[in-house]
Amino acid sequence: MRHDVEFAGAHAVPLRGWLYLPERARRPVPGVVMTHGFSCTRGMGLEGFARAFAAAGLGVLLYDHRNFGDSGGEPRGRINLFAQARDYRYALDRLADHARIDAGRLAVWGSSLSAAAALTVAAVDDRVKAVVANVPFAAHRDVDYADHALAGARFAEMRRALDRDTQGRPRPDTAADIDAPLAGPRPVVALDGPDDEAFMPAAEATAWFKQYADRPETGWTNRYTWCPAGMDRLFDPGAALPHLGDTPVLMTVALDDRIIAKDVTLAAYQRLRGPKPLELLDGDHFSTYDNAPAFTRTCTAMCDFLTETLR
């Protein structure tokens, strides 16, 4: 049911992952593209979701971001949201081209930071018929989204950065390609005690990542660079939300989330215009991945949403 896959992302960077297909499907099935959040690899708590989606009759492409895990790209640990969002579109290409996938029924799944890319890609790519945004980075706190001129300008810039020409190559002249200094390398979490430079200093983050620090098969390392420095301010999923139109979005929000403020997420949720089921979960930012009660509830809701929306 699970197959190793490799495909070319933006600028031909090799992206590697797993393809899950239902075992007994007699006709092309809906497809879901999945990738993980900040610095994470596909082996960190996502396979349970992918297997459940496949068991529900969906094809799933779960892959590692460029510069992380088994995927190519240099320097290692470099996070660029524009590049990651472009790669979602190449993953959609790869999945849509598969003979057993119905290219007219595709969804994107993102968690935490990757949910920002998933929401934005869905706003610019008409192939996306549904979005799952798990504990998402869905907006910036300090942006006035009621300023439609500001939000519109931000979205227009992101759209230009994510559009591709007729050869399927990214535009070389967008904000995503600015040669700016790197921020880092810095630790993701404080594995060895308090660390002011850690991106996520919260105790629950340290505890969750620590379980993967000694598992070499996951390919996770406690280092990242944010590149280009300051580019994160230009990538604004909150500006993309009105442009999702009627695209259904399932959003899950952890009530004890200290990584992404739930008030910001819920305010973003209110600005969605299409069908928008909401799952409010007891637990912290990481509780949907490995905590059995939260995972079971979340995964069931996601399966029901995707099979209903993509039927």
Backbone hydrogen bonds, N-H to C=O, Kabsch-Sander energy under -0.5 kcal/mol:
donor,donor_aa,acceptor,acceptor_aa,energy
3,H,19,L,-2.4
5,V,17,G,-2.3
7,F,15,L,-2.4
9,G,13,V,-3.4
12,A,9,G,-1.6
13,V,10,A,-1.5
15,L,7,F,-3.3
17,G,5,V,-2.2
18,W,62,L,-3.3
19,L,3,H,-3.0
20,Y,18,W,-0.5
20,Y,60,V,-2.9
21,L,1,M,-1.7
29,V,100,R,-2.5
31,G,105,R,-2.5
32,V,59,G,-2.4
33,V,107,A,-2.3
34,M,61,L,-3.1
35,T,109,W,-1.0
40,C,37,G,-1.4
44,M,41,T,-1.7
45,G,43,G,-0.8
46,L,42,R,-0.6
49,F,46,L,-0.5
50,A,46,L,-2.1
51,R,47,E,-2.8
52,A,48,G,-1.8
53,F,49,F,-2.6
54,A,50,A,-2.3
55,A,51,R,-2.4
56,A,52,A,-1.3
57,G,54,A,-1.7
58,L,53,F,-2.1
59,G,30,P,-3.2
60,V,20,Y,-2.5
61,L,32,V,-2.7
62,L,18,W,-2.7
62,L,60,V,-0.6
63,Y,34,M,-1.9
63,Y,61,L,-0.5
64,D,16,R,-2.4
67,N,72,G,-3.2
68,F,65,H,-1.7
69,G,219,G,-0.6
71,S,68,F,-1.7
72,G,14,P,-3.5
77,G,67,N,-2.6
78,R,75,P,-1.5
79,I,225,T,-3.1
80,N,78,R,-0.5
84,Q,80,N,-2.5
85,A,81,L,-2.5
86,R,82,F,-2.3
87,D,83,A,-2.2
88,Y,84,Q,-1.5
89,R,85,A,-1.1
89,R,86,R,-0.5
90,Y,86,R,-1.5
91,A,87,D,-2.5
92,L,88,Y,-2.3
93,D,89,R,-1.9
94,R,90,Y,-2.4
95,L,91,A,-2.5
96,A,92,L,-2.8
97,D,93,D,-1.7
98,H,95,L,-1.4
101,I,98,H,-1.8
102,D,29,V,-3.1
103,A,101,I,-0.9
105,R,102,D,-2.1
106,L,127,R,-0.8
107,A,31,G,-2.1
108,V,130,A,-1.9
109,W,33,V,-2.8
110,G,132,V,-2.6
111,S,35,T,-0.5
112,S,134,N,-2.8
114,S,111,S,-1.7
115,A,112,S,-0.7
116,A,112,S,-0.7
116,A,113,L,-1.1
117,A,113,L,-0.9
118,A,114,S,-2.4
119,L,115,A,-2.7
120,T,116,A,-1.8
121,V,117,A,-2.9
122,A,118,A,-2.2
123,A,119,L,-1.1
124,V,120,T,-0.8
124,V,121,V,-1.1
125,D,121,V,-1.9
126,D,124,V,-0.6
128,V,125,D,-1.7
129,K,106,L,-3.4
129,K,127,R,-0.6
130,A,106,L,-0.6
131,V,248,P,-1.9
132,V,108,V,-2.2
133,A,131,V,-0.5
133,A,250,L,-3.1
134,N,110,G,-2.8
134,N,132,V,-0.6
135,V,252,T,-1.3
137,F,112,S,-2.1
138,A,136,P,-1.0
143,V,140,H,-0.8
145,Y,143,V,-1.2
147,D,144,D,-1.8
148,H,146,A,-1.5
151,A,147,D,-2.5
152,G,148,H,-2.6
153,A,149,A,-2.1
154,R,150,L,-2.2
155,F,151,A,-2.3
156,A,152,G,-2.4
157,E,153,A,-2.0
158,M,154,R,-2.2
159,R,155,F,-2.9
160,R,156,A,-2.2
161,A,157,E,-1.9
162,L,158,M,-1.7
163,D,159,R,-1.8
165,D,169,R,-2.0
168,G,165,D,-2.3
171,R,163,D,-1.0
177,D,174,T,-1.9
178,I,175,A,-1.5
180,A,178,I,-1.4
183,A,226,W,-2.2
184,G,182,L,-0.6
186,R,224,Y,-2.3
191,L,189,V,-1.5
193,G,190,A,-1.1
198,A,195,D,-1.5
199,F,187,P,-1.9
200,M,188,V,-2.9
206,T,202,A,-1.9
207,A,203,A,-2.6
208,W,204,E,-2.0
209,F,205,A,-2.7
210,K,206,T,-2.3
211,Q,207,A,-0.9
212,Y,209,F,-1.7
213,A,209,F,-0.9
213,A,210,K,-0.7
214,D,210,K,-0.6
215,R,212,Y,-1.7
218,T,215,R,-2.0
219,G,215,R,-0.5
219,G,216,P,-1.0
223,R,221,T,-1.4
224,Y,186,R,-2.0
225,T,77,G,-2.5
226,W,183,A,-2.9
227,C,79,I,-2.6
227,C,225,T,-0.7
229,A,181,P,-3.2
231,M,228,P,-2.6
233,R,230,G,-1.4
234,L,231,M,-1.2
235,F,231,M,-1.2
236,D,234,L,-0.9
239,A,236,D,-1.1
240,A,236,D,-0.7
240,A,237,P,-0.9
241,L,237,P,-1.1
243,H,240,A,-1.3
244,L,241,L,-1.8
245,G,242,P,-0.9
247,T,244,L,-2.2
249,V,275,P,-2.4
250,L,131,V,-2.7
251,M,249,V,-0.6
251,M,277,P,-2.1
252,T,133,A,-2.2
253,V,279,E,-2.9
255,L,253,V,-0.5
255,L,281,L,-3.3
256,D,283,G,-2.4
257,D,254,A,-1.5
265,T,261,A,-1.9
266,L,262,K,-2.9
267,A,263,D,-1.7
268,A,264,V,-2.0
269,Y,265,T,-2.5
270,Q,266,L,-1.8
271,R,267,A,-0.7
271,R,268,A,-1.2
272,L,269,Y,-1.7
279,E,251,M,-2.6
280,L,278,L,-0.6
281,L,253,V,-2.9
281,L,279,E,-0.6
287,S,284,D,-1.5
289,Y,286,F,-1.0
290,D,286,F,-0.9
291,N,287,S,-0.8
292,A,290,D,-0.6
295,F,291,N,-3.3
296,T,292,A,-2.8
297,R,293,P,-2.1
298,T,294,A,-2.6
299,C,295,F,-3.4
300,T,296,T,-2.1
301,A,297,R,-2.1
302,M,298,T,-2.4
303,C,299,C,-2.7
304,D,300,T,-2.5
305,F,301,A,-2.3
306,L,302,M,-2.8
307,T,303,C,-2.6
308,E,304,D,-2.0
309,T,305,F,-2.7
310,L,306,L,-2.4
311,R,308,E,-0.7
